[in-house]
Amino acid sequence: MSHRVINFYAGPAALPLPALERAQAELLDFEKTGMSVMEISHRAKEYDAVHTEAIALVKELLAVPDNFKILLLQGGGNLQFAMLPMNILHSGKKADYIITGQWAKKAYKEARIVAGDNARVIATTESEKFCRLPRPDEIKVNADAAYVHFCSNNTIFGTQWKTFPQTGGIPLACDMSSDFMWRPFDVKPFGLIYAGAQKNLGPSGLVVAIIRDDFLAACSDKLPSMLQYKIHAEKNSLYNTPPCFSIYILRNVLAYNKSIGGLAAIQKNNLTKGELLYGCIDRYPQFYKGHVTVKEDRSLMNVDFFLPNDEVTDAFVKEGKANGMVGLKGYRDLGGIRVSMYNAVTVDNIKTLVAFMEAFAKKHA
Ligand SMILES: *Cc1c(COP(=O)(O)O)cnc(C)c1O
């Protein structure tokens, strides 16, 4: 049995152990080919089965309707920040952006490069250090917007949209990199969903995107081929050599997710983890101070909190590590502690953390 830690890194992040063990078992001789999946032609039937299954599992687990295409892309979440406006904001089209953190800001910045003033901010909580999400009455969607972009989970500041912004029928476009598939949700209001894989799905670099047919039809065909959603959709994400190994790991993760009961079971685990961890923070309000001020906005993926001073914070990280828990140090600009508890972090892992936090609070308070 290998040495494994409890991994609270924000990304790349923990993956389900059975998905990794499957990769280990299959590495040298994949499906009796005498090769690893990295060494097989991406046009061979053995790879094609993996590719097809990965896409089918996204569709099945999320109940994606037939009028959506599921794409497997490269370039991480960051390339999507640019690809989305490049594809949609042609011919003077405009879009609205909701700014709730660093990633949402980056998405907006790329849209400004592509579309200038046609990319507009319609709500932001930056002046409050992103400690909450904008309320519905603070979001005024422009009637001429081709889409409304938001980031469903703020990996850095620890807020998460439990219900999505209302846009009166204007398509949502969403960066779901850090909470994709944490629960079932209705994809129908979305023109585009994209998620870098390294938080909840698999290796970095790979992106899973879901695009609605009418949104796809509105995409530009005057861009370099690799930047066109239309080409990736027409070629079933096999326009060029895909990141085969990353897609294979994605397949393993999704197959594992299905085996444990799908997204309903995963959501139940995530809710339990949230109750355990936020329950502990709320029991010691003088010692653990959460960054997010509105309870409903608290993320079930990334939990930011502060301890009384830097010495105690450093001791928390150090003693956590000595107890087999890594990745607890907060984001550099925010400080404090960040616990990232994506799907692969188990309820037992959080019980271990909470027991540590209880003992630590008693010792240092
Ligand atoms: C991690 C993350 C990204 C960054 O994606 P890359 O794959 O590094 O380009 C984008 N958005 C969110 C919300 C993230 O958490």
The ligand as an SDF file (V2000), in Angstrom:
LIG
                    3D

 15 15  0  0  0  0  0  0  0  0999 V2000
   -8.2640   26.7000  -11.4610 C   0  0  0  0  0  0  0  0  0  0  0  0
   -9.2380   27.5780  -12.1100 C   0  0  0  0  0  0  0  0  0  0  0  0
   -9.0350   28.1090  -13.3880 C   0  0  0  0  0  0  0  0  0  0  0  0
   -7.7020   27.9750  -14.0750 C   0  0  0  0  0  0  0  0  0  0  0  0
   -7.6780   27.1010  -15.0500 O   0  0  0  0  0  0  0  0  0  0  0  0
   -6.3200   26.7100  -15.8320 P   0  0  0  0  0  0  0  0  0  0  0  0
   -6.6260   25.3180  -16.1920 O   0  0  0  0  0  0  0  0  0  0  0  0
   -5.1680   26.8750  -14.8950 O   0  0  0  0  0  0  0  0  0  0  0  0
   -6.2380   27.6190  -16.9880 O   0  0  0  0  0  0  0  0  0  0  0  0
  -10.0450   28.8520  -13.9600 C   0  0  0  0  0  0  0  0  0  0  0  0
  -11.1820   29.1010  -13.3020 N   0  0  0  0  0  0  0  0  0  0  0  0
  -11.3920   28.6320  -12.0480 C   0  0  0  0  0  0  0  0  0  0  0  0
  -12.6810   28.9240  -11.3510 C   0  0  0  0  0  0  0  0  0  0  0  0
  -10.4260   27.8680  -11.4210 C   0  0  0  0  0  0  0  0  0  0  0  0
  -10.6350   27.3960  -10.1790 O   0  0  0  0  0  0  0  0  0  0  0  0
  1  2  1  0
  2  3  1  0
  2 14  2  0
  3  4  1  0
  3 10  2  0
  4  5  1  0
  5  6  1  0
  6  7  2  0
  6  8  1  0
  6  9  1  0
 10 11  1  0
 11 12  2  0
 12 13  1  0
 12 14  1  0
 14 15  1  0
M  END
$$$$
